[in-house]
Amino acid sequence: MVTSLSDKQIQHLYWRTGFGISSAMLKTVRKSSKNQIIDQLFSESKQSSPLQMDFGMLLKNPKDLSREERKQLQKLRKEKMSELNTLWFKQLIDTKQTLREKMTLFFHNHFSVRLKTPRACLHLNNVIRKHALGNFGDMLMEVSKSPAMLLFLNNRQNRKDHPNENFAREVMELFTLGRDNVYTETDIKEAARAFTGWNFSKGGAFVFRKNHHDYGVKTFLGNTGNFIGEDIIKILLEEKQTARYLTEKLYAYFVNETIDQHHVEKLATAFYDANYNLETLLRMMLGSDWFYDPKNIGTKIKSPIELMVGLSRPFHIKYEDPKVLLYLQKKLNQMLFFPPNVAGWPGGKTWIDNSTLMLRLKLASLTLNSGVIEWHDKGDIPENMIIRQQIYTKMKSKLQKKVKATPNWNAFLSTLDQKDKTELTDFVLQPQLSEAAKKLVSQLDATNIKNLIIELLSLPEYQLC
Amino acid sequence: MERRDFLKQSVFASGMALIPSFLKGMEFLSPEQLSGYRNVIIIQLSGGNDGLNSMIPISNDIYHSLRPSIAKKEAQTLTITNDLAFNDNLKAIAALYDLGEVSIINNVGYPNPNRSHFRSTDIWQTASDTNQYLHSGWVGRYLDTNCQYPYQAIEVDNALSLALKGKTMNGIAVSNPNQLYKTTREPFFKGIIANTKKEMLDEDNQGYLYKTMLETYSSASYIYETSKIYKTTTEYPQNPFARNLKTIADFIISGLKTRVYYSSLGGFDSHVNQLNSQDRLLRVYSESVGALVKDLKKNDRFKDTLILTFSEFGRRVKQNGSRGTDHGAANNVVVIGGSLKKAGIYNELPNLSDLDDNGDIKYTIDFRSVYATILNSWLEVDDQKILNTGFGKLEFI
């Protein structure tokens, strides 16, 4: 068992469990053993910081509102959804509980919900955060009973004589067993019957409406009984396939999209035996030797949120106009709280197409240098250099007004430990450089460190972690 | 030219000279070639459109009895025959129908239907069997086998669907050609492009990034330069879907050498109080397509265009407990074009007294027969190579 980590491996651990590492932090943890670093990641995430928002008029009973106020409700909900989005985004940039937030992001995608009701969305997000390093079974139960899930998958409309299968289907297909594993169409119908009567009060508390519930006998995954919704969830957790499915998804998220069945099976067994304790699973994953294999380093395509937060954190970027944040997320196809559908964002190569890739490559220059990559050919004739500089200056003033992002370069540069080009490249970029990048980097001018960093961040290699 | 301007241009020239030679070779269509250059526009109604409330079996008693509160009354429809009627939000489509430019194909689906949006969308987009998991789309494989350039299949949207992703080539997603072009002209990116070697473009994630970057660079300039030729003056409704169709019209009329256009209209996944939301969406669909067809006709390109509209599945015949319908199976598909061989109602209406175990419509036409027909009879390519199996051809074109 390897007990100490190289810089590259530490960076790997921090990218996968968070959003990269600062130069100062790297300097500190370099002295620690692997296990000490992992312990530290968990202790930093011991606390949970729920998102908090003032909902104003949305908290009132619509009956008590005037007609005029009721008209404004829809607009207010929309505004609050955007506010919720940027609130979490900023927490991701500022948080010290990075592992917890990274797991919250994972489950934000796993329990993918898209609604226009900000209160329900905030509540669900906090439920997920609370259990993010705890017990998956507890999370599943609380999520299933949350107003957000009851609303999104129509369980409120699921009633005796009028069953609505939406939640029953997705709880198996997406949340526990995985598509076409173990269950049949009949199991879906039977489970839907058990979930009848699940609802919530005006204040958002879970309620069981007895007169909507189907009290008949159900047969589900070979078990027969007078099941209620809770029983179905318990039976699903008894299936080892649930542990396997969750482990596969977590492995793809933290380690590699190409699943190693041998590793997954071992992890899934430990996860199942630990009664779905997420910390147990993660410690085993991050503590293994194979997690640090070169084939797992620098090979994952960053999600848009990982990319944006990863860029914003080291430079403490302040976004003056929240609309810019929403715009960027939208254009990169990952808007927090607005997943495309109940299956969430598929991730991996699907993040990349021609339009998203170009914006991703431009992102560093947009947020750190008003949209400009001040690139100069070595050996270019002086006239060209001057003209280029003039054009860059003009571009900057135009884009500055649009992006309204302020990076703190001083904070970044003053703590920067890596001084020469090779060290900087190793620190900024996780993968092995392609031939094109190697050649280009060798030509880059290292005298202007700010330009050099923007150029490194604008290489396709920065899209990987 | 002033020396200064000359330098400016040489520094920021379009950069075609930098494109590695294996990507060179753009082709533009001359006006003579333009006429007769066939294309297909594929529109996905995402979320599972309830076909029974779009093309309504108005005289069918089972329809009315299974949908006591959501069945359409005759007054809410536009008559087609004694037995079938359009939802009255489909006015523009009905008008095209009367001109013999619409073919309605009923009961389109596949064996052992999957009722998950994602899985069924994958099945439709990859043209796979229900238990077969393909990672390439049918339009993507059309690119692989018959095309030279990514822009020969364009999705007018922010992201590229699986349908347009091939094994060796991807289509291009573009919602705004100007913006795409401008971004690719960044001098630093040109530097990356100039250093890229063919050997780097392998299938791992890094190779994929470089490959996408190269393809984007060359396609962006082509689309930008060519689509400047025509900007429509036809009036379109004010909504994002109509804007996308307008972009497609600009592309077609400008003479882009593109065979397949793809776009989608989302929001059909309603399980509750379905009528309002579906009616609103059908109106958006109909008015937007109506404007597109008008535009194409004005420029004499409608005869070369085929518009296919589908949804990943239909809805259950029986309404659910909340004035909505749950996920179903077979559905109708609408083909619109200026050169249809068989317009009208293509085949028999759904048999509502012979439903499957879930209470859904049984399929009688495999959706891949529709694809095979378009590939073979319209685009005139070998459909078996793309669909991997031979499917019977239909007679609508």
Interface residues (C-beta under 8 A of the other chain):
Chain A: N154 Q157 N158 R159 D161 H162 P163 N164 E165 N166 R169 E173 R179 D180 E185 T299 K300 I301 K330 K331 N333 N341 V342 A343 G348 K349 I352 D353 N354 S355 T356 L357 M358 L359 L361 K362 I373 W375 D377 E383 N384 I387 R388 I391 P431 S434 E435 A436 A437 K439 L440 Q443 E455 S458 L459 P460 E461 Q463 L464
Chain B: R4 L7 K8 S10 V11 F12 R115 S116 H117 F118 R119 N131 P150 N158 A159 L160 N170 I172 A173 V174 S175 L180 T183 T184 E186 P187 F188 F189 G191 I192 N195 T196 K197 E199 M200 D204 N205 Q206 Y208 L209 Y210 T212 M213 E215 T216 S219 A220 D269 H271 V272 N320 G321 S322 G324 D326 H327 D357 N358
